[in-house]
Amino acid sequence: MIMPTLYSPSARALQDRFDSRRLADRLEKVKVHDSITVDDRAFIEQQDMCFMATVDPQGQPTCSYKGGAPGFVVVLDEHTLAMPNYDGNGMYLSMGNVEATERVGLLFIDFVAQRRIRVEGAAELRHDDALLRRYPGAQFMLYLHVERVYPNCGRYIHQMARVEPSAFVPDEHGAAPVPGWKRTDWARDVLPAPTTPPRAEDR
């Protein structure tokens, strides 16, 4: 797999303005790689969240938060990641962009260890995929075909402690509480038909 060019002409112009071209070239040489290493895998599969950047056909970007149980993003091989898509607000902006343009960037951040890593590549959505059995309550799977992996300096990461996991991550039966906004007047009459049973406390 051939990695796309890392630095655009605009990035090069800024590097030249601030005299960082040599540093940028060195970072590309020693830090950027086109496959997932053993250390990358260990880090990714410990995380319970990431930020996902996508772009639509008109070039309009969006960035969304994706969360789940620790290890919800799984490394299938050195060139492939997979992650589930759970029920959200029904807009499907990010996943619609994946269907349209395939381009995805993931940013994994460990706020306790103050470490982060980027993973970029071409993605696809898979419905009725065998991996869905690992993720009760998931709607479909996203597969990311990795083109570039690189860590970033963690000096600006604010150190934070993980207090508790989200109660809305589906349980082993695929059930989850109903969020409050779905009970509001503006939303409840247009909600999709439920696909998983509610938890006992919501019945």
LUMVOZA-788394 format. One record per residue: residue in one letter; z, y, x of N, C-alpha, C in turn. Coordinates in nm, 2 decimals, padded with zeros to 4 digits. Layout:
// LUMVOZA-788394
a,Z,Y,X,Z,Y,X,Z,Y,X
...
END
This chain:
// LUMVOZA-788394
m,00.00,-00.12,00.08,00.00,00.00,00.00,00.00,00.12,00.09
i,-00.09,00.22,00.06,-00.10,00.34,00.13,-00.02,00.45,00.07
m,00.07,00.51,00.15,00.16,00.61,00.09,00.08,00.74,00.07
p,00.10,00.81,-00.04,00.03,00.94,-00.05,00.09,01.04,00.05
t,00.01,01.15,00.07,00.06,01.25,00.17,00.19,01.31,00.12
l,00.28,01.32,00.22,00.42,01.37,00.18,00.42,01.52,00.17
y,00.35,01.59,00.26,00.36,01.74,00.26,00.23,01.80,00.20
s,00.25,01.88,00.10,00.14,01.96,00.05,00.11,02.08,00.14
p,00.00,02.14,00.12,-00.03,02.26,00.19,00.07,02.37,00.17
s,00.13,02.38,00.05,00.23,02.48,00.03,00.36,02.45,00.10
a,00.39,02.32,00.11,00.51,02.28,00.18,00.49,02.31,00.33
r,00.37,02.28,00.38,00.34,02.31,00.52,00.35,02.46,00.55
a,00.31,02.54,00.45,00.31,02.69,00.47,00.46,02.74,00.48
l,00.55,02.68,00.40,00.69,02.71,00.41,00.75,02.66,00.54
q,00.71,02.54,00.58,00.76,02.49,00.71,00.72,02.58,00.82
d,00.60,02.63,00.82,00.56,02.72,00.93,00.63,02.86,00.92
r,00.65,02.90,00.80,00.72,03.03,00.78,00.87,03.02,00.84
f,00.93,02.91,00.82,01.07,02.89,00.86,01.09,02.80,00.98
d,00.97,02.78,01.05,00.97,02.71,01.18,01.04,02.57,01.17
s,01.01,02.50,01.06,01.06,02.36,01.04,00.96,02.25,01.04
r,00.84,02.28,01.08,00.73,02.18,01.08,00.77,02.06,01.17
r,00.82,02.10,01.29,00.85,01.99,01.38,00.96,01.90,01.33
l,01.06,01.96,01.26,01.17,01.88,01.20,01.12,01.80,01.09
a,01.03,01.86,01.00,00.97,01.79,00.89,00.89,01.67,00.94
d,00.82,01.68,01.04,00.74,01.57,01.10,00.83,01.46,01.15
r,00.94,01.50,01.22,01.03,01.40,01.27,01.10,01.33,01.16
l,01.14,01.40,01.05,01.21,01.33,00.94,01.11,01.23,00.87
e,00.99,01.27,00.86,00.89,01.18,00.80,00.87,01.06,00.89
k,00.88,01.07,01.02,00.86,00.96,01.11,00.98,00.87,01.11
v,01.10,00.92,01.10,01.22,00.84,01.12,01.29,00.80,01.00
k,01.27,00.87,00.89,01.35,00.85,00.76,01.26,00.79,00.65
v,01.14,00.83,00.64,01.06,00.80,00.52,00.99,00.66,00.54
h,01.01,00.57,00.44,00.95,00.44,00.45,00.88,00.40,00.32
d,00.79,00.30,00.33,00.72,00.26,00.21,00.77,00.14,00.14
s,00.89,00.09,00.18,00.95,-00.03,00.12,01.10,-00.01,00.11
i,01.16,-00.09,00.03,01.31,-00.09,00.01,01.37,-00.18,00.12
t,01.46,-00.12,00.20,01.53,-00.20,00.30,01.65,-00.27,00.24
v,01.71,-00.35,00.32,01.84,-00.42,00.27,01.94,-00.31,00.24
d,01.96,-00.21,00.32,02.06,-00.11,00.30,02.02,-00.03,00.17
d,01.89,00.00,00.15,01.85,00.07,00.03,01.89,-00.01,-00.09
r,01.86,-00.13,-00.09,01.89,-00.22,-00.20,02.04,-00.22,-00.24
a,02.12,-00.24,-00.13,02.26,-00.24,-00.16,02.31,-00.11,-00.22
f,02.26,00.00,-00.18,02.30,00.13,-00.23,02.25,00.15,-00.38
i,02.12,00.12,-00.40,02.06,00.13,-00.53,02.14,00.05,-00.64
e,02.16,-00.08,-00.60,02.22,-00.17,-00.70,02.37,-00.15,-00.72
q,02.43,-00.06,-00.64,02.57,-00.02,-00.67,02.58,00.10,-00.77
q,02.47,00.16,-00.79,02.48,00.29,-00.87,02.47,00.26,-01.02
d,02.54,00.35,-01.10,02.54,00.34,-01.24,02.46,00.46,-01.31
m,02.39,00.54,-01.23,02.31,00.65,-01.28,02.21,00.69,-01.18
c,02.11,00.75,-01.23,02.01,00.82,-01.15,01.94,00.93,-01.23
f,01.87,01.02,-01.16,01.79,01.12,-01.22,01.64,01.08,-01.21
m,01.57,01.10,-01.31,01.43,01.05,-01.32,01.34,01.17,-01.34
a,01.24,01.20,-01.25,01.15,01.30,-01.27,01.01,01.24,-01.30
t,00.94,01.30,-01.40,00.81,01.26,-01.44,00.73,01.39,-01.46
v,00.60,01.36,-01.49,00.51,01.48,-01.51,00.41,01.44,-01.62
d,00.37,01.53,-01.70,00.27,01.50,-01.81,00.13,01.53,-01.76
p,00.03,01.50,-01.84,-00.11,01.52,-01.80,-00.14,01.67,-01.77
q,-00.07,01.76,-01.82,-00.09,01.90,-01.80,-00.02,01.95,-01.67
g,00.06,01.86,-01.61,00.14,01.90,-01.49,00.27,01.95,-01.52
q,00.32,01.95,-01.65,00.45,01.99,-01.69,00.55,01.89,-01.65
p,00.65,01.92,-01.56,00.75,01.82,-01.52,00.87,01.81,-01.62
t,00.94,01.70,-01.62,01.07,01.70,-01.68,01.16,01.61,-01.60
c,01.29,01.63,-01.61,01.38,01.55,-01.53,01.49,01.50,-01.63
s,01.52,01.37,-01.63,01.62,01.32,-01.72,01.72,01.23,-01.65
y,01.84,01.22,-01.71,01.94,01.14,-01.66,01.93,01.00,-01.72
k,01.95,00.90,-01.63,01.95,00.76,-01.68,02.07,00.69,-01.63
g,02.14,00.63,-01.72,02.27,00.57,-01.69,02.28,00.43,-01.75
g,02.37,00.35,-01.69,02.40,00.22,-01.74,02.52,00.16,-01.66
a,02.53,00.03,-01.68,02.64,-00.04,-01.60,02.59,-00.04,-01.45
p,02.69,-00.04,-01.36,02.65,-00.05,-01.21,02.55,-00.16,-01.19
g,02.44,-00.13,-01.12,02.34,-00.22,-01.09,02.24,-00.23,-01.20
f,02.24,-00.13,-01.30,02.14,-00.14,-01.41,01.99,-00.13,-01.35
v,01.98,-00.06,-01.24,01.85,-00.06,-01.17,01.85,-00.18,-01.07
v,01.76,-00.27,-01.09,01.75,-00.39,-01.00,01.63,-00.38,-00.91
v,01.66,-00.43,-00.79,01.55,-00.44,-00.69,01.49,-00.58,-00.70
l,01.37,-00.59,-00.74,01.30,-00.72,-00.75,01.24,-00.77,-00.62
d,01.19,-00.68,-00.54,01.14,-00.71,-00.41,01.13,-00.58,-00.33
e,01.08,-00.58,-00.21,01.09,-00.46,-00.13,01.00,-00.35,-00.18
h,00.91,-00.38,-00.28,00.82,-00.28,-00.33,00.84,-00.26,-00.48
t,00.94,-00.31,-00.54,00.95,-00.30,-00.69,01.09,-00.29,-00.74
l,01.11,-00.19,-00.82,01.24,-00.16,-00.89,01.21,-00.19,-01.04
a,01.32,-00.22,-01.11,01.31,-00.23,-01.26,01.43,-00.17,-01.32
m,01.42,-00.11,-01.43,01.53,-00.05,-01.50,01.51,-00.05,-01.65
p,01.61,-00.07,-01.73,01.60,-00.07,-01.88,01.59,00.06,-01.94
n,01.53,00.08,-02.05,01.53,00.20,-02.13,01.62,00.17,-02.26
y,01.73,00.25,-02.27,01.81,00.23,-02.39,01.78,00.34,-02.49
d,01.83,00.32,-02.61,01.82,00.42,-02.72,01.86,00.56,-02.67
g,01.78,00.66,-02.70,01.81,00.79,-02.67,01.80,00.88,-02.79
n,01.73,01.00,-02.77,01.71,01.09,-02.88,01.58,01.07,-02.95
g,01.50,00.97,-02.91,01.38,00.94,-02.98,01.26,01.03,-02.94
m,01.28,01.12,-02.84,01.17,01.20,-02.80,01.07,01.13,-02.70
y,01.12,01.05,-02.62,01.04,00.97,-02.52,00.96,01.06,-02.43
l,01.01,01.17,-02.39,00.94,01.26,-02.30,00.91,01.20,-02.16
s,01.01,01.14,-02.10,01.00,01.08,-01.97,00.91,00.96,-01.98
m,00.94,00.87,-02.07,00.87,00.75,-02.08,00.72,00.77,-02.13
g,00.70,00.87,-02.21,00.57,00.91,-02.25,00.49,00.96,-02.13
n,00.56,01.03,-02.04,00.49,01.07,-01.92,00.45,00.96,-01.83
v,00.54,00.86,-01.83,00.51,00.74,-01.75,00.38,00.67,-01.80
e,00.37,00.66,-01.93,00.25,00.60,-01.99,00.13,00.68,-01.96
a,00.14,00.81,-01.95,00.03,00.90,-01.94,-00.02,00.91,-01.79
t,00.08,00.93,-01.70,00.04,00.96,-01.56,00.10,00.86,-01.46
e,00.19,00.78,-01.49,00.25,00.68,-01.41,00.34,00.73,-01.29
r,00.34,00.86,-01.27,00.41,00.91,-01.15,00.56,00.93,-01.18
v,00.65,00.87,-01.09,00.79,00.88,-01.12,00.86,00.90,-00.98
g,00.97,00.99,-00.99,01.06,01.00,-00.88,01.20,00.98,-00.93
l,01.27,00.89,-00.86,01.41,00.86,-00.89,01.50,00.92,-00.78
l,01.61,00.98,-00.82,01.71,01.03,-00.73,01.84,00.96,-00.76
f,01.89,00.88,-00.67,02.02,00.81,-00.68,02.12,00.89,-00.60
i,02.24,00.92,-00.67,02.34,01.00,-00.60,02.48,00.93,-00.62
d,02.55,00.91,-00.51,02.68,00.86,-00.51,02.77,00.98,-00.48
f,02.84,01.03,-00.59,02.91,01.16,-00.57,03.05,01.13,-00.50
v,03.09,01.01,-00.49,03.21,00.98,-00.42,03.19,00.97,-00.27
a,03.09,00.90,-00.23,03.05,00.88,-00.09,02.96,01.00,-00.04
q,02.92,01.08,-00.13,02.83,01.20,-00.10,02.71,01.15,-00.02
r,02.64,01.06,-00.09,02.51,01.00,-00.04,02.41,01.00,-00.14
r,02.28,01.02,-00.10,02.17,01.01,-00.20,02.05,00.96,-00.14
i,01.96,00.91,-00.23,01.83,00.85,-00.18,01.73,00.87,-00.29
r,01.61,00.90,-00.24,01.49,00.92,-00.33,01.40,00.80,-00.33
v,01.35,00.76,-00.44,01.25,00.65,-00.45,01.13,00.71,-00.54
e,01.01,00.70,-00.49,00.90,00.75,-00.56,00.79,00.65,-00.57
g,00.71,00.66,-00.67,00.59,00.57,-00.68,00.53,00.57,-00.82
a,00.45,00.47,-00.85,00.38,00.46,-00.98,00.45,00.36,-01.07
a,00.47,00.40,-01.19,00.55,00.32,-01.28,00.47,00.27,-01.40
e,00.52,00.17,-01.47,00.46,00.12,-01.59,00.58,00.07,-01.68
l,00.55,00.07,-01.81,00.64,00.02,-01.91,00.60,-00.12,-01.95
r,00.70,-00.21,-01.97,00.68,-00.34,-02.01,00.76,-00.38,-02.13
h,00.70,-00.41,-02.24,00.76,-00.45,-02.36,00.77,-00.61,-02.36
d,00.87,-00.66,-02.43,00.88,-00.81,-02.44,00.88,-00.87,-02.30
d,00.94,-00.81,-02.21,00.95,-00.86,-02.07,01.07,-00.95,-02.06
a,01.06,-01.05,-01.97,01.16,-01.15,-01.95,01.29,-01.08,-01.90
l,01.28,-00.97,-01.83,01.40,-00.91,-01.77,01.49,-00.85,-01.89
l,01.43,-00.83,-02.00,01.51,-00.77,-02.11,01.63,-00.85,-02.15
r,01.63,-00.98,-02.12,01.74,-01.07,-02.15,01.87,-01.03,-02.07
r,01.85,-00.96,-01.95,01.96,-00.91,-01.87,02.03,-00.79,-01.93
y,01.96,-00.72,-02.02,02.00,-00.59,-02.07,02.00,-00.59,-02.23
p,02.10,-00.65,-02.29,02.11,-00.65,-02.43,02.12,-00.50,-02.48
g,02.04,-00.48,-02.58,02.03,-00.34,-02.64,01.92,-00.26,-02.58
a,01.86,-00.30,-02.47,01.75,-00.22,-02.41,01.62,-00.24,-02.50
q,01.54,-00.13,-02.50,01.42,-00.13,-02.58,01.30,-00.19,-02.50
f,01.29,-00.16,-02.37,01.18,-00.21,-02.29,01.22,-00.18,-02.15
m,01.14,-00.23,-02.05,01.17,-00.22,-01.91,01.07,-00.12,-01.85
l,01.12,-00.05,-01.75,01.03,00.03,-01.66,01.02,-00.04,-01.52
y,00.90,-00.06,-01.48,00.88,-00.11,-01.34,00.83,00.00,-01.25
l,00.89,00.02,-01.14,00.85,00.12,-01.04,00.79,00.05,-00.92
h,00.66,00.07,-00.89,00.60,00.02,-00.78,00.61,00.12,-00.66
v,00.70,00.09,-00.57,00.75,00.19,-00.47,00.64,00.22,-00.37
e,00.63,00.35,-00.35,00.54,00.41,-00.25,00.61,00.48,-00.14
r,00.73,00.53,-00.17,00.81,00.61,-00.07,00.95,00.60,-00.10
v,01.03,00.58,00.01,01.18,00.58,00.00,01.23,00.66,00.11
y,01.33,00.75,00.08,01.39,00.83,00.19,01.52,00.88,00.14
p,01.62,00.88,00.24,01.75,00.94,00.21,01.74,01.09,00.23
n,01.84,01.16,00.17,01.85,01.31,00.19,01.99,01.34,00.24
c,02.00,01.45,00.31,02.12,01.50,00.36,02.22,01.52,00.25
g,02.34,01.47,00.26,02.44,01.48,00.15,02.53,01.60,00.16
r,02.50,01.70,00.24,02.60,01.80,00.27,02.62,01.89,00.15
y,02.53,01.90,00.06,02.55,01.99,-00.06,02.59,01.91,-00.19
i,02.62,01.78,-00.17,02.67,01.70,-00.28,02.81,01.73,-00.30
h,02.85,01.78,-00.42,02.99,01.80,-00.45,03.06,01.67,-00.47
q,03.17,01.65,-00.40,03.24,01.52,-00.41,03.32,01.52,-00.55
m,03.29,01.41,-00.62,03.35,01.40,-00.75,03.40,01.25,-00.77
a,03.50,01.23,-00.85,03.55,01.10,-00.88,03.49,01.05,-01.01
r,03.47,00.92,-01.02,03.42,00.86,-01.14,03.55,00.83,-01.23
v,03.55,00.89,-01.34,03.67,00.88,-01.43,03.66,00.75,-01.51
e,03.56,00.74,-01.59,03.54,00.62,-01.67,03.39,00.61,-01.71
p,03.35,00.48,-01.73,03.21,00.47,-01.77,03.18,00.51,-01.91
s,03.06,00.54,-01.94,03.02,00.58,-02.08,03.04,00.47,-02.18
a,03.10,00.50,-02.29,03.13,00.40,-02.39,03.00,00.36,-02.47
f,02.89,00.44,-02.44,02.77,00.42,-02.52,02.67,00.32,-02.45
v,02.71,00.28,-02.33,02.62,00.17,-02.27,02.64,00.04,-02.35
p,02.53,-00.01,-02.40,02.54,-00.13,-02.49,02.62,-00.24,-02.42
d,02.70,-00.31,-02.51,02.78,-00.42,-02.46,02.70,-00.55,-02.44
e,02.77,-00.66,-02.42,02.69,-00.79,-02.39,02.62,-00.84,-02.51
h,02.64,-00.78,-02.63,02.57,-00.82,-02.75,02.46,-00.72,-02.78
g,02.45,-00.61,-02.71,02.35,-00.51,-02.73,02.40,-00.40,-02.83
a,02.53,-00.40,-02.87,02.59,-00.31,-02.96,02.65,-00.19,-02.89
a,02.65,-00.07,-02.95,02.71,00.05,-02.89,02.75,00.14,-03.01
p,02.85,00.23,-02.98,02.89,00.32,-03.08,02.78,00.42,-03.12
v,02.79,00.47,-03.24,02.69,00.57,-03.28,02.74,00.71,-03.23
p,02.65,00.78,-03.16,02.69,00.91,-03.11,02.71,01.01,-03.23
g,02.79,01.11,-03.21,02.82,01.20,-03.32,02.70,01.28,-03.37
w,02.61,01.31,-03.29,02.50,01.39,-03.33,02.41,01.32,-03.43
k,02.41,01.18,-03.43,02.34,01.11,-03.52,02.40,01.11,-03.66
r,02.52,01.16,-03.67,02.59,01.17,-03.80,02.57,01.31,-03.87
t,02.50,01.40,-03.80,02.49,01.53,-03.85,02.38,01.54,-03.96
d,02.39,01.64,-04.04,02.30,01.66,-04.15,02.15,01.67,-04.11
w,02.13,01.73,-03.99,01.99,01.75,-03.95,01.93,01.63,-03.90
a,02.01,01.52,-03.86,01.95,01.41,-03.79,01.96,01.28,-03.88
r,02.06,01.26,-03.96,02.08,01.13,-04.01,01.98,01.07,-04.11
d,01.90,01.16,-04.17,01.80,01.11,-04.26,01.66,01.08,-04.19
v,01.65,01.11,-04.06,01.53,01.08,-03.99,01.55,00.98,-03.87
l,01.66,00.92,-03.87,01.69,00.82,-03.76,01.60,00.70,-03.77
p,01.56,00.64,-03.66,01.49,00.51,-03.66,01.57,00.40,-03.72
a,01.51,00.30,-03.78,01.58,00.19,-03.83,01.66,00.12,-03.71
p,01.79,00.08,-03.73,01.86,00.02,-03.63,01.80,-00.11,-03.58
t,01.81,-00.13,-03.45,01.76,-00.25,-03.39,01.87,-00.34,-03.33
t,01.99,-00.29,-03.32,02.11,-00.37,-03.27,02.22,-00.34,-03.37
p,02.31,-00.44,-03.38,02.43,-00.42,-03.47,02.53,-00.32,-03.41
p,02.59,-00.23,-03.50,02.69,-00.14,-03.45,02.82,-00.22,-03.41
r,02.90,-00.16,-03.33,03.02,-00.22,-03.29,03.12,-00.22,-03.41
a,03.22,-00.30,-03.41,03.31,-00.32,-03.52,03.37,-00.19,-03.57
e,03.40,-00.10,-03.47,03.47,00.02,-03.51,03.38,00.12,-03.58
d,03.25,00.09,-03.58,03.16,00.18,-03.64,03.11,00.13,-03.78
r,03.15,00.01,-03.81,03.10,-00.05,-03.94,03.18,00.01,-04.06
END
